[in-house]
């Protein structure tokens, strides 16, 4: 009986070590803070096309969008496209005011503040968080939260 228990313990240890080794040998896409910052520029450039479909291409299929001007979480590409159809009518142009970037193995987080200038010249300051994952040889947004600044 002790032999069976010992064998089970050894087998469990080997499986845990194998899983840990597989995690440790994951290939991490090389990146930098500058490259992650350029992902916002890519997103902002897609806004300028005024095409909701182009903007949606920045998001992974399973991404979550918690948008500035909507109280509905956008969980599918169709829902994100629907949001951007309305948002793009304002012809927004984003500008980063401050940012903090964190980078891990095939993921990154860009958090900060930005200001949108709309076609009527009005400005909308907001807070943001983008999370990115390196999937299928590309950095895609896996979650995007944006909210207007609280009143002073």
Beta strands, then each sheet from edge to edge (+ up, - down):
strand 1: 59-66
strand 2: 93-104
strand 3: 107-117
strand 4: 123-135
strand 5: 138-148
sheet 1: 1+ 5+ 4- 3+ 2-
end
